Amino acid sequence: MKFQYRVLNISDFIKTDTSSHELKIEEGAHQNEVKEYSNITQNKLNELGQEGWYLISITNQNLFFKKAV
């Protein structure tokens, strides 16, 4: 059996808005941001799973996936 491998950086899961330089002073802003990143990450992992990718390892900021070809 042959496998295809894929390496993604955790930053690939997080959308960034480089146009905004405002500081978020609200106490709940950070919690909302973390929740949003968690939802984005979960959705992306679900998409990869539906495409047949299996998460096999996490090292530092890298996620390693494989799928049978």
N, C-alpha and C positions, 0 to 999 in steps of 0.2 A: 504494500500500500504506500502511495506517495502522499506527501503533505506539502501544503503551501504555508509559509510563515509570514507573519506581519508584525511589525513593531510600531506602536504608537506612543507618543509622548502624552503625558497627562494634560498638557496644555492644548492638545488637539480636541479635548472634550470641553474646554472652557472657552466660551465666547468672550472676547475682550472688546471693550469700547475705548479705543484710543483717542476718540475725539473729546472725551469728557475729562477735565482735569479738576473737577470740583471735589472737595473733601466731603465725605458723608459723616455728618456729626451725629445723626440720630442713633440712639442706642440700638434699635432693632435693625438698622440697615445692614450690619454685618451678618446677622442671623438670616435675614432674607436672602442675602447674596449667597451664603453657604447653602441654603435650601435650594436656590435656583441652580447652582452648580451641581448639586447632588441629583436633581431632576434631569439636567442635561446629560450627566454622566450615565445615569440609569437608562435613559432613552437610547443613548448611543450604544451602550453595551447590549441592550435588547435588539437593536438593529443588527449589530454584528452577529449576535446569536442566531437571528433569523436567516442570516446569510451563510450560516454554517461554521462560523468562527468560534473557537473555544479559547478562553483565557487560560494560558498555561503557566504564566509567571508574571510577577511584578518585581522590578528591580529599580530602585531609586525612583525616577519619574517615568520609567518606561513600562509599558504593558505589552506582553508577548502573547500572540495569538497563533493558532494553527487551525487548518481545516484540511480534510481529505480532498484530494483531486482525482 
